[in-house]
């Protein structure tokens, strides 16, 4: 039985990845931060008490700022694969907390790489790089596009990217950078724009919210479906040699298009409900991100099934169900058609 260690296991990607690896008979370990309230909502449905013989998911307290504890966890578990997903991952917040973002998102990666190097274990390492690293580089962006970061978050991710390359080349560690473009799902954090939109629609229909406040509607992103992206992470670590891969759909849509698509799906006029709040604008904007994933398609045989319109319908339906409303239903039909035997639990 293979062992995998996931940082950020309680996040969107971490929860889907944990389910995916369990479906492939892995023993899965996750690092979580100690908190006075439970923060494991995304993985509670797959957690089995440690005392049960069928338990294959184990959680460990740790923090990316604590190199000693990270080293202990990695040495004691000796995982075959490490998926480093944890970070201060909110771009707008990174402008307010640049030092913290650099410490956690940037140096946190170095602490794990050093733990691997010092322990001498043979493991395969995945680094969650980000399309934000490309900044204002002209689209489409591929593995050969120069990085032009436009936020503290993006700068920290660029630092992590190059540390992975250094440890791969200098110490012969099997380390990969997955440069993932925006990927969403019903488990997306509630402060991210895609989820803010779909939650607001459900609340407006329910009568508990009057308006949706957003920032820059003109920013364009390449939006995909998170469960497909965690499969790409796994494929990278199954490849015969470590490498870096861009993952995305190759399509770009603006925030305004996301709003239009989501509101029209439930027959609402978005212009009656959306207001602009300048507090949500970034000091530096990234205008247009479009993935060139031809390398991943050729080498990893990875191809996305869920396009922009399908993604929006899946997310709106999910948040309507969460609000106790009857969903339109097309989103669930899309999932049944594209993933008849899906490995993740229904959201």
C-alpha positions in Angstrom: 0.0 0.0 0.0 1.5 3.3 -1.1 1.6 6.2 1.5 0.9 9.8 0.5 1.2 12.9 2.6 -0.9 16.0 1.8 -0.4 19.5 3.1 -3.5 21.5 2.9 -5.7 18.4 3.1 -8.7 20.3 4.5 -8.8 22.7 1.4 -10.7 22.2 -1.8 -7.8 20.4 -3.6 -6.6 18.5 -0.6 -10.1 17.0 0.1 -10.6 15.9 -3.5 -7.0 14.5 -3.7 -7.5 12.6 -0.5 -10.6 10.9 -1.9 -8.8 10.2 -5.2 -5.9 8.6 -3.5 -8.1 6.5 -1.2 -10.0 5.3 -4.3 -6.6 4.0 -5.5 -6.0 2.2 -2.2 -3.4 4.6 -0.8 -2.8 5.2 2.9 -3.3 8.9 3.2 -1.8 11.3 5.7 -2.7 14.9 6.0 -1.2 17.9 7.9 -3.7 20.2 9.6 -3.2 23.3 11.8 -4.4 23.2 15.4 -7.5 25.4 15.9 -10.0 25.9 18.6 -12.8 25.0 16.2 -13.1 22.1 13.8 -11.8 22.9 10.3 -12.1 19.5 8.7 -15.6 19.9 7.1 -14.4 19.0 3.6 -12.9 15.6 4.7 -15.3 14.6 7.6 -17.2 12.3 5.2 -14.1 10.2 4.5 -12.6 10.1 8.0 -12.7 6.8 9.8 -11.7 6.6 13.5 -8.0 5.6 13.9 -9.1 2.7 16.1 -11.0 1.0 13.2 -9.0 -1.5 11.2 -10.3 0.0 7.9 -8.9 3.4 8.7 -6.6 4.7 5.9 -6.8 8.4 6.5 -4.6 9.9 9.3 -4.3 13.5 10.3 -1.2 15.1 12.0 -0.9 18.6 13.6 1.7 20.8 11.9 2.4 24.1 10.4 4.4 25.3 7.4 6.2 27.7 9.7 7.5 24.9 11.9 10.4 23.1 10.1 11.0 20.8 13.1 7.5 19.3 13.1 7.5 19.0 9.3 10.7 17.0 9.5 9.3 14.8 12.2 6.2 14.1 10.3 8.0 13.3 7.0 10.6 11.1 8.6 8.1 9.2 10.7 5.6 8.5 7.9 8.2 8.1 5.1 5.6 8.7 2.4 6.0 7.5 -1.2 4.5 10.7 -2.4 4.1 14.2 -0.9 1.6 16.7 -2.3 2.3 20.2 -1.1 -1.0 22.1 -1.5 -1.0 24.3 1.7 -0.4 28.0 1.4 -1.7 31.5 2.1 -3.6 31.2 -1.2 -5.8 34.3 -1.4 -4.2 36.7 -3.8 -6.0 39.8 -2.6 -5.2 39.0 1.0 -1.5 38.6 0.1 -1.3 42.4 -0.5 -2.5 42.9 3.1 -0.2 40.2 4.5 2.9 40.1 2.3 5.4 39.0 4.9 3.2 36.2 6.2 2.5 35.1 2.6 6.2 35.0 1.8 6.9 32.9 4.9 4.1 30.4 4.5 3.6 30.2 0.7 7.3 30.7 -0.2 9.5 29.4 2.7 7.1 26.7 3.6 8.0 24.9 0.4 11.7 25.1 1.2 11.1 23.7 4.7 9.5 20.6 3.2 12.2 20.2 0.5 14.9 20.5 3.2 13.1 17.8 5.3 13.1 15.5 2.3 16.8 16.2 1.7 17.9 15.8 5.3 15.9 12.7 5.9 17.2 11.0 2.8 13.9 9.3 2.1 13.0 8.4 -1.4 9.8 10.2 -2.1 8.1 12.0 -5.0 7.2 15.6 -4.3 4.4 17.7 -5.9 4.5 21.5 -5.6 1.2 23.4 -6.2 2.4 26.2 -8.4 0.0 28.8 -9.8 -1.0 30.5 -13.0 -0.7 33.8 -11.0 3.0 33.4 -11.5 2.6 34.5 -15.1 1.1 37.8 -14.1 0.9 40.1 -17.1 2.8 37.8 -19.5 0.9 37.6 -22.8 -1.4 34.6 -23.1 -1.5 31.8 -23.8 0.9 30.8 -21.1 3.0 27.5 -21.2 5.9 26.0 -19.3 8.2 28.2 -21.4 6.4 31.5 -20.6 8.5 33.9 -18.4 7.0 34.6 -15.0 5.9 38.2 -14.3 4.3 38.0 -10.8 1.9 40.8 -9.9 1.2 40.0 -6.2 3.0 38.9 -3.1 1.3 35.6 -3.5 2.5 35.1 -7.0 6.1 36.2 -6.1 6.1 33.6 -3.2 4.9 30.9 -5.7 7.7 31.9 -8.1 10.2 31.5 -5.3 8.8 28.0 -4.5 8.8 27.0 -8.1 12.5 27.8 -8.5 13.4 26.1 -5.2 11.7 22.9 -6.5 13.8 23.2 -9.7 17.0 23.7 -7.6 16.3 20.7 -5.3 15.4 18.6 -8.3 18.6 19.4 -10.2 21.0 19.8 -7.2 19.9 16.9 -5.0 18.2 14.6 -7.5 14.9 14.8 -5.7 11.8 13.7 -7.7 10.1 17.1 -7.5 7.4 18.4 -9.9 5.8 21.8 -10.3 2.1 21.7 -11.3 1.3 25.1 -12.7 -2.5 24.9 -12.3 -4.8 27.6 -13.7 -8.0 28.5 -11.8 -10.0 25.5 -10.8 -13.3 25.6 -9.0 -15.9 23.3 -7.5 -18.7 23.2 -4.9 -15.9 23.0 -2.3 -14.2 26.2 -3.3 -13.6 28.6 -0.4 -16.4 31.1 0.1 -14.1 34.2 -0.3 -13.0 33.2 -3.8 -14.9 35.0 -6.6 -16.5 32.0 -8.3 -18.0 30.7 -5.0 -19.0 34.2 -3.9 -21.1 34.4 -7.1 -22.8 31.0 -6.9 -23.5 31.4 -3.1 -25.0 34.9 -3.7 -27.3 33.5 -6.3 -28.6 30.9 -3.9 -29.0 33.5 -1.1 -30.8 36.0 -3.4 -33.2 33.3 -4.5 -33.8 32.4 -0.9 -34.4 36.0 0.1 -31.5 36.3 2.5 -29.2 38.5 0.4 -30.0 41.6 -1.6 -26.7 42.3 -3.5 -23.5 40.8 -4.6 -20.4 43.0 -4.2 -17.5 42.3 -6.5 -14.3 44.0 -7.7 -12.8 43.9 -11.2 -15.3 42.3 -13.6 -12.9 42.5 -16.6 -10.2 40.2 -15.3 -10.1 37.0 -17.5 -9.3 33.6 -16.2 -9.0 30.0 -17.4 -11.5 28.2 -15.2 -11.6 24.4 -14.8 -13.1 21.7 -12.5 -11.0 20.9 -9.4 -11.5 17.1 -9.3 -10.0 16.8 -12.8 -7.0 18.9 -11.7 -6.1 16.7 -8.7 -6.0 13.7 -11.1 -3.3 15.7 -13.0 -1.3 16.1 -9.8 -1.3 12.4 -9.4 -0.3 11.7 -13.0 2.7 14.0 -12.6 4.1 11.8 -9.8 3.4 8.6 -11.7 5.5 9.9 -14.7 8.9 8.2 -15.2 10.8 11.4 -14.6 10.1 14.7 -12.7 9.0 17.6 -14.7 6.8 20.7 -14.7 3.4 20.9 -16.3 0.8 23.6 -17.1 -2.8 22.5 -16.4 -5.9 24.3 -17.7 -8.7 24.3 -20.2 -7.3 26.6 -22.8 -10.3 28.9 -22.6 -10.5 32.3 -21.0 -13.6 34.0 -19.6 -14.0 37.3 -17.6 -15.5 37.6 -14.2 -18.4 39.4 -15.8 -19.0 36.4 -18.1 -19.0 34.1 -15.0 -21.6 36.4 -13.4 -23.7 36.5 -16.6 -23.6 32.7 -17.1 -24.5 32.0 -13.4 -27.3 34.5 -13.1 -28.9 33.6 -16.5 -28.9 29.9 -15.5 -31.5 30.8 -12.9 -33.2 33.4 -15.0 -32.0 36.4 -13.0 -30.8 39.7 -14.5 -27.3 40.1 -12.9 -27.3 43.9 -13.4 -30.0 44.2 -10.8 -28.0 42.5 -8.1 -24.3 43.1 -8.7 -22.5 46.2 -7.2 -18.8 47.2 -7.5 -16.8 47.6 -4.3 -13.3 49.1 -4.9 -12.0 47.4 -1.8 -11.9 44.2 -3.8 -9.6 45.6 -6.5 -6.0 44.6 -6.3 -3.2 47.1 -6.3 -1.8 45.2 -9.4 -4.2 43.4 -11.7 -3.6 40.3 -13.8 -5.7 40.8 -16.9 -5.8 37.5 -18.8 -4.6 34.0 -18.1 -5.1 31.2 -20.7 -3.4 27.8 -20.2 -1.4 26.1 -23.0 -1.6 22.5 -21.7 -0.4 20.8 -24.8 2.6 19.3 -22.9 0.3 17.7 -20.3 -2.1 16.4 -22.9 0.8 14.8 -24.9 2.9 13.4 -22.0 0.4 12.8 -19.2 -2.6 12.1 -21.5 -4.6 14.6 -19.4 -7.7 16.1 -21.0 -10.4 18.1 -19.1 -14.1 17.2 -19.6 -15.8 20.1 -17.8 -15.8 23.4 -19.7 -16.7 26.8 -18.4 -20.5 26.6 -18.9 -20.7 23.1 -17.3 -18.6 24.3 -14.3 -20.9 27.2 -13.6 -24.0 25.0 -13.7 -22.5 22.4 -11.4 -21.6 25.1 -8.8 -24.9 27.0 -8.9 -26.9 23.7 -8.5 -24.7 22.7 -5.5 -25.2 26.0 -3.7 -28.9 26.0 -4.4 -29.1 22.6 -2.8 -27.0 23.8 0.2 -29.5 26.6 0.6 -32.4 24.2 0.7 -33.7 25.2 -2.8 -34.6 23.0 -5.7 -31.7 23.2 -8.1 -32.1 23.7 -11.9 -30.7 20.2 -12.3 -28.4 20.5 -15.3 -25.3 20.5 -13.2 -26.0 17.1 -11.6 -26.9 15.7 -15.1 -23.5 16.9 -16.4 -21.7 15.1 -13.6 -23.7 11.9 -14.2 -22.8 12.0 -17.8 -19.2 12.9 -17.6 -18.3 11.0 -14.4 -20.8 8.0 -14.2 -18.6 6.3 -11.6 -17.0 9.4 -9.9 -14.6 8.7 -7.1 -15.5 11.7 -5.0 -18.5 12.0 -2.8 -21.5 14.0 -3.9 -21.2 17.7 -2.8 
